[in-house]
Amino acid sequence: MKLLLSLPLFALLSFSSVQAQTAPVAQTKSTSGTATAQFKTSAVCDMCKTRIEKSLAYEKGVQSAVLDVPTQMLTVTYRPEKTTSDALRSAVQKTGYDADDQAADARAYNRLPDCCKKTNAVH
């Protein structure tokens, strides 16, 4: 009787473990266990650089974030088991800046200082 009751439970557990093992890996890992993502931003000054880098420092799994202001390219090194490039892109948007072809969060953009808005000339 106990065998009949435990059989469905055993089948359920074995199916879930097989399913977890065959799930595809979405991110590619390098040998050091980190991945790198690059985003084109709408940052225009050193204040933007500081704001974005500080914001990403608080994101889970981020090891480094470096913004090159002249090219507006943000390079983020992160741990793929902790976060994804889409989550990082969303974090940049929530800071008030465009990330690739995704527009910045309007509310966050409006809170930026006037010198950091993309309508201003690069300085």
NORDABEL-V199736 format. One record per pair of residues at least 6 apart in sequence whose C-alpha atoms are under 6 Angstrom apart, sorted by the first residue. I is the first residue (numbers start at 1). J is the second residue. D is the distance in whole Angstrom. If there is no record, write none. Layout:
((I,J,D) (I,J,D))
This chain:
((29,35,6) (34,78,6) (34,79,5) (35,77,6) (35,78,5) (36,76,6) (36,77,4) (37,75,6) (37,76,5) (38,74,5) (38,75,5) (39,73,6) (39,74,5) (39,99,6) (39,100,5) (40,72,6) (40,73,5) (40,99,6) (40,100,5) (41,72,5) (41,98,5) (41,99,5) (42,97,6) (42,98,5) (43,72,6) (44,122,5) (49,67,6) (53,65,5) (61,78,5) (61,79,5) (61,82,5) (61,83,6) (62,78,4) (63,77,5) (63,78,5) (64,76,6) (64,77,5) (65,75,6) (65,76,4) (66,74,6) (66,75,5) (67,73,6) (67,74,4) (89,99,6) (93,104,4) (93,105,5) (94,105,5) (95,108,6) (96,104,5) (96,105,6) (96,108,4) (96,109,4) (97,104,5) (98,104,4))
